[in-house]
Amino acid sequence: MTAMTMSAGNLARGVDRSNLDLSTTPGENFYQYACGGWMKNNPLDPQYARFGTFDELGENNRAQLKELILNLGTNNPMGSLEQKVSDLYLQGMDSTLRNQQGNLPVQTMLAQIYQMPRNSLEAIIADMHRGIAAPFFDSGVMADLKNSDKNLLYITAGGLGMGDRDYYLENDENTVKVRNAYLAYIEKLFVLSGRKPKDAKNAAKSILAIETELAKVALTREESRDYSRQYNIRSIDQLKAQYPNFNWDSYFNLLFPTSITVDKVCVMHPNSLAKFNEMLGTLKIEQIRDYIAFKYLDAASCYLTDEYEQANFDMYSRAMSGKQVMQPRWKRSLNVPNSVLGEAVGELYVKKYFPEESKRKMIKLVNNLRIALAEHISGLTWMSPKTKVNALVKLNSFTVKVGYPDSWRDYSGITINPDSYYWENVSNARRFEADYQLSQLDKPVDKAKWQMTPQTVNAYYDPSTNEICFPAGILQKPYFDPDADDASNYGAIGVVIGHEMTHGFDDQGRNFDHNGNMIDWWTEEDAAMFQELANKLGEQYSAEIVADDVHANGTFTMGENIADHGGLRVAYSAFKKTEQGSGNELIDGFTPDQRFFLSYANVWAANITKEEILRRTKTDPHSLGINRVNVAIRNLDFFFNAFNIKPGEKMWRAPEDRVIIW
């Protein structure tokens, strides 16, 4: 609906004035001006480390899923999707039974690990790599980066329970606090599983030492963005020769069905695999057993007794993120079928909640954004005609996925038995999913497959298939509302569309051609110019202090920042072609351009703990919400014009310092 026909009763469907903080001005701090009212009216609930409008949409989505699952009832035919989803949810709700069962669900596997001879290591690790955990390293199947029609086995770094190498290597106050909490967590899990306190303490120290050694050789966050250094093809003979302390034949035979032959792999992190190979020659078998036992207990902890679950929360949520209380049990229980039976839940979800009209309108928006991006590429002054042609070919080759897949996954091969242990059902579901992914190795790449479930509140670009995908879950307010004005939709979901499109041309996506192959289609001069502009953009973000004296990492967040920057520019251009965008009629006192920017800012409104800020700065390639707004928009002439921002105001950035990439 355009601005000309927008009724006063529908104002809430676009920009909401209660979200604003009128005690400040757009030129002082636009994020605070646009979102301060929302932040004040939505103080951080202690069950969250961050809560924003993005999370609010997730909560609304979760409420829909809860209603859907509760309405499935308890008398569904055994083997039906409804039975599997419902029974897995109900098992999660039954903490009384799990507390009675204690360690029974993990005793058999722990006994196998603790009695494991050296020549059984490959079997245990292969089983863990089937969706349970990633001790020492991990493996998985996806498209060959240089031959996107074929699948390839990748061997990657693994084994770091705290996720990022810096938690093991840095010594600032917050990092030391998290590291100490991790030691206490490992010790706690062992004590809960029946180990004596002294043994548990010694085992915890040994495990932290192992992970610290792995962290020392892990790629930095910045290095992990370089696909070219991670594409290291090895024949199986080369793999065996370079890492001889592990029985690769045994591992592959146990990981894959007998019908699949592994003839080559991509070793993404050679230094990490070399460290693992070295450890196998130096670690005692007791140390290896303890390490793998912890990885197993860590994976199972959320599905055992309340004490296990509390220990997991105290580490990963309280210490790392600053959360104060657990989410209600129904939310935790809902997350399980929603993840391990994702498309099964998605099939039920779209039948109930996703209107086809939203899909049609979304496809129209995508087409409008594609036209706008093509115009931007054609008009670039820093790019040569040759590279422009290749960029336009890639853009016009995008596959667009909206709402839900054309065909649904078959879950008939998985059994959810209400008489089995909860952890047994969860681990079986994880293995089922892992086996499905591994089974793709000897098949052509399935380019119709989705990388997200339909109910997911997110979107993605996949360089290997050159596709952009917008699941049904994100096509709701405040991102997309078919009844809101164009400014609101283009400022929210329009920027999301432009963001995902621009990922095809960010610092990583630009390395892939229109077929999804990692091929250099740039002239040397254009690549150098792109890097110069990207570095300048990165410096803007790295200048921002996020907490204490910690700066944002503009290199680590480079891809997302380029995508935000491009998404804003492209969405605005597409918006200006609409009836509302070409006019200047006020709605609720705001011009169309002002509503565009207010809508964009509002999707990043959030409150967040200091711990979560520091954690995300280490681990999240996305910038914090305040920087996704304030840093990004200060490169846009039309933002300064929309709010009459002048030199001397904090939001002002001199024209010569602004960056235009796409």
N, C-alpha and C positions, 0 to 999 in steps of 0.2 A: 504494500500500500504506500503510495507516495505522500509527500508532505501536504500536497494540495487537498487531499481528501482525508487527512488524519483527523479524527475526532478527539475532543478533549478527554473523553472517556478512555481512549486508548493510549494516552501518554505513558502510562506505566509499562506499556509493551515496548517502549523504546528507552530513552534516557530517563532515569529516575532522579529527580532533584534531591531526594533524601540521601543519595550517595555522596553529595558534594560537601566540601568543607569551605564555606564562604568566608571563613576567617582568614584565609590566605587567598592568593591570586594565581591565575594561570602562569604569570611570569615569574612568580617566586618559587613555586614547586607544583608543577602540573599534576603529578601523581597525587600529592596530598589534596590539591584542589578538587580533583575528579573523584577521588576514592576515600578521602578522609571521613566523610559522613558514614560511609559503609563500614569502615574500620571501627569507628566509634560505636556504631549500632550493633556490631557483631564482635564483641570481645572474644578473645581466644579461649575456646573451651579446652579444659585441661586434657581431654582425650586426643588433642591434635597438637602437632608441632608447628603446623602451618594450616591455616584455613582461609580460603578465599572464595571468590565467586566460582572459580574453577572447581573447587572442592564442594561448593554448595550444589552445583549441578551434579557432581558425583553422589552427594547425599540424596538428592531427589531421585536419581537413577537407582540408588540402592533401595530406597523405599518402594519403588516400582517392582524391583526384583523380589523384595521380601513379600509383597502382596502376591506376586505371581507364584512364588514357591509355596507359600502357605495355602493358597487356593488349590494346589495340586492334591492336597489331602494325603492320606496314608494307605489307601487301598488300591494303589495302581498295579497293573499287571507286572509281574516280575520280568525284568529285562527291558521294560519300556523306558524311554527318556525320562518320563515323569517319575518313575520309580527310582531311577538312579539319582536324579537331582534331589528329589525330596528326601530319600533315605540318607544321603550324604549330609544334607543340611541338618536333619534331625539327630544324626549321630554327633554332630558338632555341638548341638545344644545339650547333650546328655553328659554333663561334667560329673555327675554323681557316679555314673557307671565307670567313667575313666579313672576317677579317684580310687574306686574299688579295685580296678585292674592294676593300678600301680605300674610296675616295670614289665609286666607280662608281655605287652606288645613288642618290646625291643629285646627281650632276653635271648631269643634264639639267634638273632643276628649278632648281638654283642658277644655271645659265646663263640660264634664262628670267628669273629674278628680276634678275640683274645687268644684263641687256639690256633690262629692262622700260621702255618709254616711259610717260609719265604717263597716257596714255589706256588703258593696259592694267592699271592698278592695281586696278580693280574686279574684273577676271577673276582675278587672282592672289589677292586677298583672299577672293573668293567660293569659290575652290577650297580655300583654307586653312580656311575656316569649315565645310567639309564634313568635320568630325571630325579635322582635322589640328592646327590651332592657332588662336589668337584674336588676331591682330595688331590693335591699336587698339581693336577692339570685338568683340562676338560676337552671334550671333543663334540663335534656336531656337524650336521650336513646342511649346506646351503649352496646356492648357485656359484659356479666357478667365476671369480671376479673378472677373468679374461675370456670366458666362454659361457655366456649367461644362459645358454640352452641346456647345459650339462650341470649336474650336481657334483659336488666335491666334498671330501671329508676334510674338515679343519681341526687341527689340534691347537688349543689355545692355553694361555696361562690360567691357573686356577689356584685354589688353596688358601686364599686370603679371606678369612672370616669377616674382617672389618672392611673388606671391599677395596679400599684405596691404600696404596703403598705408604702414603704420608702418615697414616695412623701408626705405622710401625717405626718410622724413621725420624719424625719431627718431635720436638720436645717442648713446645709451647704448653701453657697451662691446660688448655682444653684438650689437646691431643693426649697428654699424659693422663688426664682424668679418664678419657675414653679407654685408653690402653689398660689402665688399672681395673676398670670395670670389666673389660674383656677377660682379663686373668681371673677375676672373681667369678665370672660367668662360667668359664670352662671348669673351674674347680667345683662350682655348685652343681653342674650337670653330672659330673662324676660322682659326687657324694650322693645325689639323688638316685643314681643308678646302682648304688651299693658299694662304691669304693670307699676305703678308709680315708679320712681327711688328709693324713700325711701323704698318702699315695696320690690323692687327687691334686694336692698342691704341687707335688713334684711333676706330675703329668702336665699340669697347666703350664708350668714354666718351660717344659720341653716343647710343648705345642707352640707356644708363643715364639720360642727360639727358631723352630722350623719355619713358621710363617714369616718371621723377620728376615730370614735368609732368602726366602722366595721374594719378599718385598724389595730387597736390595737389587735384584736383577729385573724386576718388573718394569714395563714401559711407564714413563711418566704420562700424565694426562695429555700433555701436548703431543708427545710421540705417538700416542694411541690414535691420533687423528690422521696419521699418515698411512694410508692403505698400502702404498707401494713398498714400504719397508716390512710389511706384514705378509706379503705375498711371496712365500718361500716354498716352492714345490719340491717335494722329495719323493723319490721312488721308495718302495718299502725296503729295498736293500740299502739305500742311503740312510733311511731312518734307523735301521738296525745298526748300521756301522757308526753312526754319529751318537746314538743313545743306546749302547749295548747292554746296559744293566737291567733293562726291562724287556720281558718276553712279549714282543709286539704281536707275533703270530697268535699266541694264546689270547692276548687282549682282544684282537680283532675277531677271532673265532667266537669268543664269548659275547662280544658286543653286537655282532651282526648275525642274522640268519645264515644258514649254510649256503643259501643260494647267492649270496652277495660276496664278491671278491674285491678286496681293497688292493688296488695296484699303485696308488699314489696318494699323497696327502699334502695339505698345505700347513706347514708349521708356522703359525702366526707369530710366535714368541720364542725364537730359538734359544735365547739366553735363559729363559725360564725353564725350558725343557732340559737344557744342559745342567742347570742347577738340580733339577729333579733327578737326573741320571747320576750326578755326583752324590747326592744324598743317599741313593740306594746303595752306594758303596761305603758309606760312612756311618749311617744311622744304625742303631741296634734294632733288632726286630721288635723289641718291646716299645721303643719310641714310635715306630711306624704303626704298631697296633693301637697305641694310645691316640695318635693323631687321627687315624681313620675312625676309631670309635667315637671320638669327639665329633667329627664331621657327621657321623650318622645320628648321634644324639641331638646335635644342633638342628639337623633337618627335621627330626621327629618331635622336637620339644613343644611345638604349638599344638600337637595332637595327642598329648599324654595327659598327665595330671595337672591340676591347677598350679602346683609348685613349679613344674617344668615351664608352664606357660608364663608364670610370673617372672621366672628367671630370664626367659627370652625377652619379655617386655622391658625388664630393668636394664638389660644391655642395649638392645637395638633401638628401643623407643625412648626410654628415659635418658640414659647416658649419652647416646649419640644424637638424639633429636630434641630432647627437652620436653617430651610428653610427660604428663603427670599422672594420668589414669588410663587404664585400658579402655578401648571401645567396648560397648555392650556386647555380650556374647552373641546376640543374633547377627551383629555385623561381622564378627570374626567367623562365625559359622557360615554365613552367606558367601564370604570371600572364597571358600573352598570349592564348592561346585562351580562358582563363577569363574574360577581359574582352571581347575583340572578337567572340568567338563564344559569348557567355555562355549563352544559352538552349540552344544546341546541346550544350554541356557539361552544362547542367542536366538536359536530357532523358536523357542517359546516366547522370547521377549518381543521379537519383531511382529509376531502374529497379534500380540496384544496391544503394543504401544506405538508402533511406527507407522504413520500415515503415508501412503504412497505419494500424496500431493507434496510432501516435504522433499521426497526424492526428486520429483520433477523440477521443483523450484531450485533445488540445490544444483542440479545438472546445468540449469540455465545460468546460475551464478558462476559456475566453473567455466563455462564457455565464455562468458563476458570477461572473466579474469584472464583467460588464455589469450584473448584478443588484445587486452591491455598489455600483457607482458610481451607479446610479439611486437607491439608498437614501441615499447621501451627498448627492447633489444635492437630493433632497427634504427632507433634514434641515438644509440650510444655514441659518444664522441671519442671514447678511448679504445674502442674495439674495431678491428679491421673488418672489411666486408667478408673475407674468407671465413673468419671465425664466426661472424654473425650468421652466415648461412648454416653452418653446422649447429649453432645454438637454436636456430629456428626449426631445423629438422628435428632436433631433440624435443623441443617444446611441442611440436605438432604430432610427435609420436607418443606423447603421454597416454597411458591407460588410466582411465578415471573409474574409481570404484566408490559407490555411494550406498550407504544404508546397510547392506548385507550381501553375502555371497549368492551367486546364481544357483549353487548346489551346496548341500549341507554335508558335513562330516558324518561318517558312519561310526556310531559308538556301540554297535552290536557286539564287538569283540571284548568289551570290558564288562565285568560283573561287579556290581556294588551289592555286597551281601550284608544286610542289617545285623546278621549274627556274627560277623567278623569284627575284629578290632577296628576302631576308627582309623588308626595309623596304617593298618593293613590295607584298607580300602583306598586311602589317600595315596599310599606308595604304589599300589597297583595301578591307580589312575595315572600317576606320574610316569610309571614305566610304559604304560600303554601309549601315552603321548610321545615319549622319547623314542619308543620303537617305531612309531609311525613316521617320525621325522627321519630316523636312521634308515628306514626302509626306502626312502626316496633316493638313496645313493645310486642305485642302478636304474633309475628312471629319469626321463627328461624332466626339466624344471617345470613344475605345474604353475603356470603364470596366472591361473585363475584363483589360486589359493590366497587367502587373506592372512596377513600377519597380525591382525587384531580381531577380536571378537566384535560382533555388531553392537553389543551393549557397552563397549568401551567408550569412555569420555576422553577422546583423543583423536589424533589423525596422524598420518605418516606419509613419507615419500620413501620408496625403495629404489635405490639406484640400479640394482641388478635386473629389475623388471621395468624400470622407468615408469613407475606407477605412482599415482597419488590416491589416497584412500581416506574417506570420511565416514566412519561408522555411524550408525543410527544414534548411538548414545550421545554424541556431541551435537546433534542437530536439534537442540532444544535451547530455550532461554538460559543464559543471556547471550549465547553464541548465535543462535538462529531462531527467529520467530517470524513465520510467514505473515503474521498480522502487524508486524512493526514497520516503521518507515525505512526507506532504503538506507539512509545514513546510519541507522542503528545496525542493520544487517551487514552492510559493507564494512563498517568499522569493526565488527566482531567476526562473524564467520567469513566475511570477505577477506579480511587480513589473514585468517587461518588458511584459506585457500591459497592466497598469494604466497604465504609463508611456505607451504608444502611445495608449491611450484618452484619457488626460489631455491629450495633445497637441491633441486636438480642442477643448480648452478653455483652452489656454495663452495667452500674450500675443499670439500670431499666430493660432493656430487658432480662437480665440473670435470672430474677425472674419468667419468663414465660417458659413453656415447649413447646414441638414441636406441641402440639395441641392449643397453645395460652392460656393455663390456668396458673394462678398465683400459681405455685407449686414449691417447693424448690427441685431441682434435683441435688444439689451440696452436696458434703461431707462438713462437718464442717471445716475441714482443708483447703480444696480448697477455700471455701468462704472467709476464713480469709486471705489466701494468695492473692486472688483477691483484697480484700479491701486494703491490704497493698500496692500493686502495684498501685491501683487506687489513693490512698492517695498521694503517691509519685509523680504521674503524676499531680495531682491537685495542689500540692505545686509548681510545675514548673510554672504553669499558674498564680497562686495567687501571685507569686513573681514579675510579670510584672506590671508596672505602666502604666495606660491607658491615664490619663490626670491629671494635677495638682499633687495631692498626692493620687489619687484614684487608688487602685489596681484592677486588674482583679479578678474575683471570680471563682477560680478553682473548687470549690464544685458545684456551680450552673451550670457551663458549663461542668461538668464531663462527661455526656453522649456523648455530641458532640465531646469532646476532645478525648475520647477513640475511638470513631468512626473514627475521622480523623487519629488517630495514627494507628488503625487497617487497615483502608482503604489504607493508603500509603504502609504499609508493604505487604498487600495481593496483591494490584495492581502491585507492583514492582515484586513480585515473579511470577505473571502471565505473566508480560511483558518479563521477562528473558527467558521464554519458546518460545517466538516468534523468527523469523529469525533475525530481527533487534536486539532484546534484547540479543541474544546469541553471537552477533558480536560486533565489536567496530568501525564500519565505521563512519566517520565524515559526518555530514550534516551541511553546513554553519558554519563550524568550531567547532561544538559541538558533543560530543560523544552521543551515545544513552541514557546513564544514565543521562547525563547533560540535554538533551532535556526532559526527563521524569520529572525532578524536575522543570525545567523552565516552562513546561506546567502546572504543578500543581500550582506553584506560580501565574501564570498569571490569573487563574480563580478567584483569590482573590485580584487582583489589584483594588484599589479603593481610592478615596478621600472622606473625611468625616469631618463633623463639630465637634467641641468640644462638643456641646450640644448633638449631636447624639451619640457620644462616651459614654457620661455619661448616656444617656437614655438607650442605649443598654446594658450597664454594669448592669443596674438595672433590665431590663426586658427581655433580649434576652439570651436564654440558649446556643447560639453559641458564641464562642470567636470572637474577632475582627479579620479581615483578616490578619493583620500583625502577630498575634499570632498563627493563624491557619497555618501559614507558618513557622515562625522563631522558635516557641517553639516546634511544632510537629516534624520538620525534624531533630532537634538536638538530637533526640533519635535514629537516624537511622545510623548504621555504613556505609551503602552504600551511604548515602549523603556525609559523610566526605571523602569517597574514591573518589566519583565522581568529587569533586571540590578540592581535595587535601587540605582539611582544617586541620590546624596544631594547637597544643597546643599554647596558647597565643593569638590566634585570637578570636574575640568576639563570633563568632558562635560556637566555640568549646565547647563541653561538655565532661567531662572525662567519660571513659567507665563505671566506677562504679556508675555514676550518671544517666546513661541512663536507660530508662524503656522499657521493652518489656512485653506487656500483651497478645495480640493476634498475 
